[in-house]
Amino acid sequence: MPALAPPVADERSALRQYLAYHQSAYLAVSYGLTDEQARSSPSVSALSIGGLVKHVTTMQRTWMGRVAAAPGTPPKDPRPFDEIAKDFGDQHVMRPDETLDGLLRAFEAKNAESLRLVETANLDTEVPVPRDVPWFPKDIDAWSVRWVILHVINELARHAGHADIIRETIDGATMYDLLAGLEGWELKGWVTPWSRG
C-alpha cells in the first residue's frame, strides 16, 4: 500500500522497514522544492526543510557511528570545543553555499549506511553512553544497538512531522500529494499528485 511501511516478518525486518520508511519521508517532503524554498523558514521557528535534512543526516551519522563502533566508542573528535559547538549549531541550517540536491545526496548515502548496519549489527551489543554529553543519562552505562536504532527511527519520525508543517506552510503541499507526485501514484478521486503550479 502506498504511504505505509511494508509488512514485516521479524524484529530485524521491522527495524529495517520502519527506518527506511521514515528516511523516505524527507525525499517526499523535499520533492519539487527550489533551493530558496528549502532554505526558507516560513513558520515562527527557524527550521527549514534543508536544515532538517541536514540535521537528520548528522543525527544518523552520530548515532549509527556509535552502533558501528560498539561495544567500543567512536574516535573522539579532535577539534577544539568552539569548532565542535559551531558545527552543532550549523547542522540545523541550510547555508547559502549549500544546495538541496547536495544535502539530499549526503542524506541518501547516510541512509544506505544506516540500513546496512541495521541488517548486520548484533542488536544486543552494548553501546556505551557518552559521558561528555550533558543531556545523556548518568545512571546507565550502555544502551543496546536495538535501542539506538529505535531512537534513530524516533528522531526521523519527529523531525519528519516538523518538515510536513514547514512544507505545507511553503506551498500547501501535503505528504500524500507529494508521495503521489514523487512515486507516480494513480489514485483518482482520492489523491492528486503534486506538481508545480
C-alpha positions as CSV (number, residue, x, y, z in Angstrom):
1,M,0.0,0.0,0.0
2,P,1.3,3.5,-0.7
3,A,2.5,5.5,2.2
4,L,2.7,2.6,4.6
5,A,5.7,0.6,5.7
6,P,5.5,-2.9,4.1
7,P,4.6,-6.0,6.2
8,V,7.4,-7.3,8.4
9,A,8.3,-10.9,9.4
10,D,10.6,-10.4,12.4
11,E,12.3,-7.8,14.6
12,R,15.2,-7.1,12.2
13,S,12.9,-6.6,9.2
14,A,10.7,-4.4,11.3
15,L,13.6,-2.2,12.3
16,R,14.9,-2.0,8.7
17,Q,11.5,-1.3,7.1
18,Y,10.5,1.4,9.6
19,L,13.9,3.0,9.3
20,A,13.7,3.1,5.5
21,Y,10.1,4.3,5.7
22,H,10.9,7.3,7.9
23,Q,14.0,8.1,5.8
24,S,11.9,8.2,2.7
25,A,9.7,10.9,4.2
26,Y,12.4,13.5,3.6
27,L,12.6,12.7,-0.1
28,A,8.9,13.3,-0.4
29,V,8.7,16.4,1.7
30,S,11.6,17.9,-0.4
31,Y,10.0,16.9,-3.7
32,G,9.9,19.8,-6.2
33,L,11.4,22.5,-3.9
34,T,13.9,25.1,-5.1
35,D,17.0,25.8,-3.0
36,E,15.4,29.0,-1.9
37,Q,12.2,27.3,-0.7
38,A,14.3,24.5,1.0
39,R,16.3,27.2,2.8
40,S,13.2,29.3,3.9
41,S,11.8,29.2,7.4
42,P,8.2,30.2,6.9
43,S,7.0,29.5,10.4
44,V,7.9,31.2,13.7
45,S,10.6,28.5,14.1
46,A,14.0,28.9,12.4
47,L,13.6,25.4,11.0
48,S,13.7,24.8,7.2
49,I,13.4,21.7,5.0
50,G,17.0,21.9,4.1
51,G,18.1,22.4,7.7
52,L,16.0,19.4,8.8
53,V,17.5,17.2,6.0
54,K,21.0,18.3,7.1
55,H,20.2,17.6,10.8
56,V,18.8,14.1,10.3
57,T,21.9,13.2,8.2
58,T,24.2,14.3,11.0
59,M,21.9,12.6,13.6
60,Q,22.2,9.3,11.7
61,R,26.0,9.8,11.3
62,T,26.4,10.3,15.1
63,W,24.1,7.6,16.4
64,M,24.9,4.9,13.8
65,G,28.6,5.7,14.2
66,R,28.1,4.6,17.8
67,V,26.5,1.4,16.5
68,A,29.4,0.7,14.2
69,A,31.9,1.2,17.0
70,A,30.0,-0.8,19.6
71,P,30.9,-2.2,22.1
72,G,33.7,0.3,21.8
73,T,33.3,4.0,21.3
74,P,33.8,6.1,18.1
75,P,37.0,8.0,17.8
76,K,37.0,11.3,19.8
77,D,36.5,14.5,17.8
78,P,40.0,16.1,17.8
79,R,38.7,19.6,17.1
80,P,38.5,22.4,19.7
81,F,35.2,22.7,21.6
82,D,34.4,26.1,19.9
83,E,34.6,24.5,16.5
84,I,32.5,21.5,17.5
85,A,29.9,23.8,19.1
86,K,29.7,25.9,15.9
87,D,29.2,22.7,13.8
88,F,26.5,21.6,16.2
89,G,24.6,24.9,15.7
90,D,25.2,24.8,11.9
91,Q,23.7,21.4,11.5
92,H,20.2,22.8,11.6
93,V,20.8,25.5,9.0
94,M,20.9,25.3,5.2
95,R,23.7,27.7,4.4
96,P,23.7,29.9,1.2
97,D,26.5,27.8,-0.3
98,E,24.5,24.5,0.1
99,T,22.0,23.1,-2.3
100,L,19.0,20.8,-1.6
101,D,20.4,18.3,-4.1
102,G,23.7,18.1,-2.3
103,L,22.0,17.8,1.1
104,L,19.7,15.0,-0.3
105,R,22.7,13.1,-1.8
106,A,24.5,13.2,1.5
107,F,21.3,12.1,3.3
108,E,20.8,9.2,0.9
109,A,24.4,8.0,1.3
110,K,23.9,8.1,5.1
111,N,20.6,6.3,4.8
112,A,22.2,3.4,3.0
113,E,24.9,3.1,5.6
114,S,22.4,3.1,8.4
115,L,20.3,0.4,6.7
116,R,23.4,-1.7,6.2
117,L,24.2,-1.5,9.9
118,V,20.6,-2.5,10.8
119,E,21.0,-5.6,8.7
120,T,24.3,-6.6,10.1
121,A,24.8,-5.4,13.7
122,N,24.1,-7.6,16.7
123,L,21.0,-6.0,18.2
124,D,22.1,-6.9,21.7
125,T,25.5,-5.4,21.6
126,E,26.0,-2.7,24.2
127,V,26.5,0.9,23.0
128,P,28.3,3.0,25.7
129,V,26.5,6.1,26.9
130,P,28.9,9.1,26.2
131,R,29.9,10.8,29.4
132,D,30.8,14.1,27.7
133,V,27.2,15.0,26.5
134,P,25.4,16.8,29.3
135,W,21.9,15.7,28.4
136,F,22.6,12.0,28.3
137,P,21.6,9.9,31.4
138,K,24.2,9.5,34.1
139,D,22.6,6.4,35.7
140,I,23.1,3.9,32.9
141,D,26.3,2.7,31.3
142,A,25.1,1.5,27.9
143,W,22.1,1.2,25.5
144,S,21.7,-1.7,23.2
145,V,22.1,-1.4,19.4
146,R,18.4,-2.2,19.3
147,W,17.6,0.9,21.5
148,V,19.8,3.1,19.3
149,I,18.1,2.0,16.1
150,L,14.7,2.7,17.7
151,H,15.9,6.1,18.8
152,V,17.1,7.0,15.3
153,I,13.6,5.9,13.9
154,N,12.0,8.1,16.6
155,E,14.2,11.1,15.7
156,L,13.4,10.7,11.9
157,A,9.7,10.5,12.6
158,R,9.7,13.5,15.0
159,H,11.5,15.7,12.5
160,A,9.5,14.5,9.5
161,G,6.5,15.9,11.3
162,H,8.2,19.2,11.6
163,A,9.1,19.0,7.9
164,D,5.5,18.3,7.0
165,I,4.3,21.5,8.7
166,I,7.0,23.6,7.1
167,R,6.3,22.2,3.6
168,E,2.6,22.8,3.9
169,T,3.4,26.4,5.0
170,I,5.6,26.9,2.0
171,D,3.2,25.9,-0.8
172,G,0.3,24.0,0.7
173,A,1.6,20.6,-0.4
174,T,0.7,17.6,1.8
175,M,2.5,14.3,2.2
176,Y,0.1,12.2,0.2
177,D,0.1,14.6,-2.7
178,L,3.9,14.8,-2.6
179,L,4.2,11.0,-2.5
180,A,1.7,10.6,-5.3
181,G,3.8,13.0,-7.4
182,L,7.2,11.5,-6.5
183,E,6.1,7.9,-6.9
184,G,3.6,8.3,-9.7
185,W,0.5,7.0,-7.9
186,E,-2.8,6.7,-9.7
187,L,-5.5,7.2,-7.1
188,K,-8.2,9.1,-9.0
189,G,-10.7,10.8,-6.7
190,W,-8.5,10.3,-3.6
191,V,-5.2,11.9,-4.1
192,T,-4.0,14.5,-6.7
193,P,-0.2,14.1,-7.4
194,W,1.6,17.3,-6.6
195,S,3.0,19.3,-9.4
196,R,4.5,22.8,-9.6
197,G,1.5,25.1,-10.2
